[in-house]
Amino acid sequence: MTASEATNTALIRARFSEPCEWAREIIRDRDLVERQIARVTKTARPVMDGAATGAHVVASAIIEGRIIMLETCVGDLWGMAADEEVQERASRIVGQLEHELDAAGLEVRGGIWESA
């Protein structure tokens, strides 16, 4: 692969918003997953000019030099009692992904793969 081809490959990404679709894609190609590592984490970022915080589950793996990414919104955090339900939903999704990936023989780590 030439340097130009490597640069172009790194820019190509597949994005998913449904955890089950992403997991099926990764598991289907598990033998091609770089270093047999998939990354799964929870993230949060301000929404509505900071009035709330959007909670997400983000997962990624590299297959043949391409990042295969999941980003699914699990709800908004408002600093209220209902936030616990959103946090629990995120934890359930992370736990399910970790279980499925581990059962497929992949190592699950925290963090996010991103292109440079």
Helices and strands as residue ranges (DSSP letters): H 3-11, E 13-16, H 19-28, G 30-32, E 33-47, G 48-50, E 52-63, E 66-77, H 83-103, E 107-109
